[in-house]
Amino acid sequence: MIKLINNNKKATFEYFIIDTFEAGIVLQGSEVKAIRNKTCNISESYIQIKNNEMYILNMNIPEYEHGSIFNHEPTRNRKLLMHKKEILKMSMKVKKEGMTIIPLKIYFNDDNRVKLTIALAKGKHTQDKRASIKEKDMKRDILKNHRDR
């Protein structure tokens, strides 16, 4: 059973999700403790590939309040752990098809390790966003009418 820490709700509104992957994150001890307090924010973060390695940028993990002077930097670049074949596959799609790699959610898995679900995504245009808002409103109205009966 996974323990969800943070979910990127803005991602499904801003992008079409093409494919999802699971990645581990290289963290320091104080970062893991801060994440256990559910004080992590991934809504403004993005993922970049450098030298066949993946990094998550702008992921905000505030300093652990009970930490020492050796606390971590809140928005440092963190390395993601994935298989080399998956990284190469994703980098080819980013270069050729103009896709982006975004984080969807961060959680603890069954072994109490911090994992990140990332997605290959394509950006939505304004009319696509309007269509998704209409669709969401219609679903909400249908559920509301169904509950009232």
Number of C-alpha atoms within 10 A of each C-alpha: 7 14 13 14 18 18 17 17 12 11 19 15 16 17 20 16 20 10 11 15 14 16 18 15 18 14 13 11 12 21 21 17 17 18 22 16 10 15 16 20 20 22 19 14 16 17 21 18 17 9 5 12 16 22 19 21 17 18 20 18 22 18 19 20 10 10 14 10 6 7 16 18 13 15 16 14 17 17 19 21 17 15 10 12 10 10 15 14 10 19 23 12 15 18 10 8 10 12 21 20 23 25 26 24 21 27 20 17 14 10 8 10 13 22 21 22 16 20 24 20 23 18 17 15 10 9 9 15 16 13 11 15 13 12 12 11 12 12 12 12 12 11 11 11 10 9 8 7 5
